[in-house]
């Protein structure tokens, strides 16, 4: 009998528990509203959540690949480690959202509100951030290779060790931004503003059109 109980206990411990409430997931799909819900680890690839309200929700490690989140309210949401590859986030509200290490490769972030957001270590390769307001956003160690940041506002942004190879930063405002150790190899910096920015140990080999007058700069080997 003791052995039976021990076996059952071991099975219970080993069995993975669903991290989210299935009823809440059903609610979201039916009403497009689930404020402060815990949906961690949910699978929602390709889902249509246009104008959905997920403010303050726990969406860590959720699969939103190819999802339509146009106009969605994700303010204050926890999206760390989530998959938003090729997601449509046009006009979405991500103010003060946490997107640490989130995958946003190819995502459309046009007119998205990312004020006060944390995108450190996020993967943003080929993401569309045209005219995006990224003032004081945390992009430390983010991967922005081949991203479109044309006319983006990156004033005071934290971008230490960020990867910006071949990124388009035409007309971007990087006033006061911290780009310590960032890689801008082959980036298009035509018309970009760098007043008061820090580029200590930044890599700028092959960068196009950079005007770095008055910038704190030291090229790394």
Protein Blocks (a to p, Z undefined) as FASTA:
>chain_A
ZZmmmmmmmmmmmpccdfbdfklmmmmmmnopaehiafehiacehiacehiacehiaceh
iafehiafehiacehiafehiacehiafehiacehiacehiafehiacehiafehiafeh
iacehiacehiacehiafehiafehiafehiafehiacehiafehiafehiacehiaceh
iacehiafehiacehiacehiafehiahiafehiacdddZZ
